[in-house]
Amino acid sequence: MGKRRVVVTGASGYIAGRILPVLHERYDLTLLDVKTTNREGEEVEGIHVTDLLDRDRDTYREFFQGADAVVHSGFTRASKPEDRYWAESDNVNMAHNVYQTCLEEDVRRCVVISSNHAADYYETLIWSDKMEWVTPDMLPLSDNFYGWAKAAYELLGFAYAAGKIGEGKKLQNVQLRIGGPRETDIARASANDLKRMHRGLGAYLSVRDQVQLTVKSIETEDIEDENGVPFQIFYGVSGNTHNFWSIANARRVIGYAPEDNSQVKFAKEISEVLESAKATYPAE
């Protein structure tokens, strides 16, 4: 059996860039973006310059033909605050174009790089000590346009997975709510704000765990929910001791077994912060 053919949108972006080396080894990739350079200005080889906001899907249909899966991480952003709603509306429209093209071209599955911000309102409650835990099956609530758009194309993805839009044809759909894909959050921790440290440690997602989560989201054969809908939402975090988003369903459905734990990885930095915190939280 040959390599699966996988389309990656937003291929010059930061999130895609973290996993492209492994995806290149594993799959026959087709890379799409509106530019060919990453945020450092480096050329990303093999990108087809493509505007997925174009309503004429025939302009990019060929890239989806024969693909087994799409990893959709493309997005647009506003340069001015007053344009944020319109930019995020475009992101929902882009998701529609990707889903619809996948459906029309018989792509088996779409794995969407969503964000924890699809339900970020709950963090307001967590850090004010009103709740402690968020699960993917909770109502997605956000208090900003960015999170609203993520929640919107999660719900749009469910509609495509349910089959009614495709007159019985179901587009399998996985939404990955990426947490903190950085090695630098712990550097902003301080003894005066331990909740901020807890947030950074709980949101952490290592590169190899992001790779594993993406690969298993592409390759796991059965992702149907209890009602037979091939739709799942997984939080994109490592196996952190400080997690406040549940990854239990990712463990159960696709066998996600994260290899990293921020408490272990950043043990030295945590120890330094906690040592400084002794003055704030003196022993009895």
C-alpha positions as CSV (number, residue, x, y, z in Angstrom):
1,M,0.0,0.0,0.0
2,G,1.3,3.4,-1.0
3,K,1.5,6.5,1.2
4,R,-1.8,8.2,2.1
5,R,-2.2,11.5,0.2
6,V,-2.9,14.3,2.6
7,V,-3.6,18.0,1.9
8,V,-2.3,20.5,4.4
9,T,-3.8,24.0,4.2
10,G,-2.0,27.0,5.9
11,A,1.2,25.1,5.3
12,S,3.5,28.0,5.8
13,G,2.0,28.7,9.3
14,Y,3.5,28.0,12.7
15,I,1.2,25.2,13.7
16,A,1.6,23.3,10.5
17,G,5.4,24.0,10.4
18,R,5.8,22.1,13.7
19,I,4.6,18.8,12.2
20,L,5.4,19.1,8.5
21,P,8.8,17.2,8.7
22,V,7.1,14.1,10.1
23,L,4.1,14.4,7.9
24,H,6.4,14.6,4.8
25,E,8.0,11.3,5.9
26,R,4.7,9.6,6.5
27,Y,2.4,10.9,3.7
28,D,2.3,12.2,0.2
29,L,1.6,15.8,1.0
30,T,0.0,18.6,-1.0
31,L,0.7,21.9,0.6
32,L,-1.6,24.9,0.2
33,D,-1.3,28.5,1.4
34,V,-1.6,32.1,0.2
35,K,2.2,32.6,0.7
36,T,5.3,30.4,0.4
37,T,7.3,31.8,3.4
38,N,6.9,31.2,7.1
39,R,6.9,33.8,9.9
40,E,10.7,33.9,9.8
41,G,10.6,34.7,6.1
42,E,12.0,31.3,5.2
43,E,10.8,29.6,2.0
44,V,8.6,26.5,2.6
45,E,9.2,24.2,-0.3
46,G,6.3,22.8,-2.3
47,I,3.5,25.2,-1.5
48,H,0.8,25.8,-4.1
49,V,-0.3,29.4,-3.7
50,T,-4.1,29.0,-3.3
51,D,-6.9,31.3,-2.1
52,L,-9.4,29.0,-0.3
53,L,-11.7,32.0,0.3
54,D,-12.5,31.9,-3.5
55,R,-16.1,30.8,-3.9
56,D,-15.2,29.2,-7.2
57,R,-13.9,25.9,-5.8
58,D,-12.9,24.8,-9.2
59,T,-9.8,27.0,-8.8
60,Y,-8.4,24.6,-6.2
61,R,-10.4,21.5,-6.6
62,E,-7.6,19.6,-8.3
63,F,-5.5,19.7,-5.1
64,F,-8.2,17.8,-3.2
65,Q,-8.8,15.1,-5.8
66,G,-7.6,11.7,-4.7
67,A,-6.7,12.9,-1.2
68,D,-7.4,10.6,1.7
69,A,-7.5,13.4,4.3
70,V,-7.1,17.2,4.7
71,V,-5.4,18.9,7.6
72,H,-7.0,22.3,7.6
73,S,-4.9,24.9,9.4
74,G,-5.4,27.8,7.0
75,F,-6.8,31.1,8.4
76,T,-6.8,34.8,7.9
77,R,-6.5,37.6,10.4
78,A,-7.4,41.3,10.6
79,S,-4.8,44.0,10.7
80,K,-7.2,46.4,12.4
81,P,-9.3,45.7,15.5
82,E,-12.4,47.0,13.8
83,D,-12.0,44.3,11.1
84,R,-11.8,41.3,13.4
85,Y,-15.3,40.2,12.9
86,W,-15.0,40.2,9.1
87,A,-11.7,38.3,9.2
88,E,-13.2,35.6,11.5
89,S,-16.3,35.4,9.3
90,D,-13.9,34.7,6.4
91,N,-12.4,31.9,8.4
92,V,-15.8,30.3,8.8
93,N,-16.3,30.7,5.0
94,M,-12.9,29.2,4.3
95,A,-13.8,26.2,6.5
96,H,-17.0,25.8,4.5
97,N,-15.1,25.8,1.2
98,V,-12.7,23.2,2.5
99,Y,-15.5,21.0,3.9
100,Q,-17.6,21.3,0.7
101,T,-14.6,20.5,-1.6
102,C,-13.7,17.5,0.6
103,L,-17.3,16.3,0.3
104,E,-17.5,16.8,-3.5
105,E,-14.1,15.1,-4.0
106,D,-14.8,12.1,-1.7
107,V,-12.0,13.0,0.8
108,R,-12.5,10.6,3.7
109,R,-11.6,12.9,6.6
110,C,-10.9,16.5,7.5
111,V,-8.8,17.2,10.5
112,V,-9.2,20.8,11.5
113,I,-6.6,22.8,13.6
114,S,-9.1,24.5,15.9
115,S,-8.2,26.1,19.2
116,N,-8.9,26.0,22.9
117,H,-10.4,29.4,22.3
118,A,-13.6,27.7,21.0
119,A,-14.5,27.3,24.6
120,D,-12.3,30.0,26.2
121,Y,-15.1,31.6,28.2
122,Y,-14.8,28.7,30.7
123,E,-11.3,29.9,31.5
124,T,-12.8,33.0,33.0
125,L,-14.6,30.7,35.4
126,I,-11.6,28.5,36.1
127,W,-9.2,31.3,37.0
128,S,-11.9,32.9,39.2
129,D,-12.2,29.6,41.1
130,K,-15.8,28.9,39.9
131,M,-14.9,25.7,38.0
132,E,-11.9,23.5,37.5
133,W,-12.3,21.3,34.4
134,V,-13.4,21.6,30.8
135,T,-14.4,18.7,28.6
136,P,-14.9,18.7,24.8
137,D,-18.6,17.8,25.1
138,M,-19.4,21.0,26.9
139,L,-21.2,23.8,25.0
140,P,-18.6,25.8,23.2
141,L,-18.7,29.3,24.6
142,S,-16.4,32.2,23.7
143,D,-16.5,35.9,24.5
144,N,-14.4,37.0,21.5
145,F,-14.6,36.8,17.7
146,Y,-11.6,34.5,17.4
147,G,-13.1,31.9,19.7
148,W,-16.5,32.3,18.1
149,A,-15.1,31.5,14.7
150,K,-13.4,28.3,16.0
151,A,-16.7,27.2,17.6
152,A,-18.6,28.0,14.4
153,Y,-16.5,25.8,12.2
154,E,-16.6,23.1,14.8
155,L,-20.4,23.1,14.6
156,L,-20.2,23.4,10.8
157,G,-17.9,20.4,10.7
158,F,-20.5,18.4,12.7
159,A,-23.1,19.3,10.1
160,Y,-21.0,17.9,7.4
161,A,-20.2,14.8,9.4
162,A,-23.9,14.2,10.1
163,G,-24.6,13.6,6.5
164,K,-27.6,15.7,5.7
165,I,-25.6,18.3,3.7
166,G,-24.1,15.5,1.6
167,E,-27.5,13.8,1.1
168,G,-26.3,10.8,3.1
169,K,-22.5,11.2,2.4
170,K,-20.7,11.9,5.7
171,L,-17.4,13.9,5.8
172,Q,-15.5,12.5,8.8
173,N,-14.4,15.3,10.9
174,V,-11.9,15.8,13.8
175,Q,-11.4,19.2,15.5
176,L,-8.2,19.6,17.4
177,R,-8.4,22.4,20.0
178,I,-4.7,23.3,20.2
179,G,-3.6,24.5,23.6
180,G,-0.1,26.1,24.1
181,P,2.2,24.9,21.4
182,R,5.2,26.8,22.7
183,E,8.3,26.2,24.9
184,T,8.3,29.7,26.2
185,D,5.2,30.1,28.4
186,I,6.9,29.0,31.5
187,A,9.3,31.9,31.1
188,R,6.4,34.3,31.8
189,A,5.6,32.5,35.1
190,S,6.2,34.4,38.4
191,A,5.8,33.8,42.1
192,N,3.2,36.5,42.1
193,D,0.9,34.7,39.7
194,L,0.9,31.0,40.1
195,K,-2.3,30.6,38.2
196,R,-0.6,31.9,35.1
197,M,2.0,29.2,35.6
198,H,-0.7,26.6,36.1
199,R,-2.3,27.8,32.8
200,G,0.9,27.6,30.9
201,L,1.8,24.2,32.2
202,G,-1.7,22.8,31.6
203,A,-2.0,24.2,28.1
204,Y,1.4,22.9,26.9
205,L,1.6,20.8,23.7
206,S,4.9,19.4,22.7
207,V,5.9,18.9,19.0
208,R,5.9,15.1,19.3
209,D,2.5,15.0,21.0
210,Q,1.1,17.3,18.4
211,V,2.4,15.0,15.7
212,Q,1.0,11.9,17.4
213,L,-2.4,13.6,17.9
214,T,-2.6,14.7,14.3
215,V,-1.4,11.3,12.8
216,K,-3.9,9.3,14.9
217,S,-6.7,11.8,14.0
218,I,-5.9,11.1,10.4
219,E,-5.4,7.3,10.6
220,T,-7.8,5.9,13.2
221,E,-10.4,4.0,11.3
222,D,-13.5,4.5,13.4
223,I,-14.2,7.9,15.0
224,E,-18.0,7.6,15.1
225,D,-19.7,8.9,18.3
226,E,-22.4,7.0,20.1
227,N,-24.9,8.2,17.5
228,G,-22.9,7.0,14.5
229,V,-21.7,10.5,13.5
230,P,-18.0,10.5,12.6
231,F,-17.2,13.7,14.5
232,Q,-14.8,14.3,17.4
233,I,-13.3,17.2,19.3
234,F,-10.0,16.6,21.0
235,Y,-8.0,19.0,23.2
236,G,-4.5,19.4,21.8
237,V,-2.4,19.2,25.0
238,S,0.3,16.9,26.3
239,G,-0.2,14.6,29.2
240,N,0.4,17.4,31.7
241,T,-0.1,17.0,35.4
242,H,-1.5,20.6,35.4
243,N,-4.1,19.9,32.6
244,F,-7.5,21.6,33.0
245,W,-8.8,20.4,29.6
246,S,-9.8,16.8,29.4
247,I,-8.0,14.5,26.9
248,A,-9.9,11.4,28.1
249,N,-11.9,11.1,24.8
250,A,-8.7,11.4,22.7
251,R,-7.2,8.5,24.7
252,R,-10.3,6.4,24.3
253,V,-11.3,7.1,20.7
254,I,-7.9,7.3,18.8
255,G,-5.5,5.9,21.4
256,Y,-3.7,9.2,22.0
257,A,-0.9,8.5,24.5
258,P,1.0,11.7,25.1
259,E,4.7,11.3,25.8
260,D,5.4,14.6,27.4
261,N,4.4,16.3,30.7
262,S,5.2,19.9,31.3
263,Q,5.8,19.4,35.0
264,V,8.6,17.1,34.2
265,K,9.9,19.0,31.2
266,F,10.1,22.3,33.0
267,A,10.9,21.0,36.5
268,K,13.8,23.3,36.9
269,E,11.9,26.4,36.0
270,I,9.0,25.4,38.1
271,S,11.2,24.8,41.1
272,E,12.7,28.3,40.8
273,V,9.3,29.9,40.7
274,L,8.0,28.0,43.7
275,E,11.1,28.8,45.6
276,S,10.4,32.5,45.1
277,A,6.8,31.9,46.0
278,K,7.7,30.9,49.5
279,A,7.7,34.5,50.5
280,T,4.1,34.9,49.3
281,Y,2.9,31.6,50.8
282,P,5.0,31.4,54.0
283,A,5.0,28.1,55.9
284,E,3.2,28.0,59.3
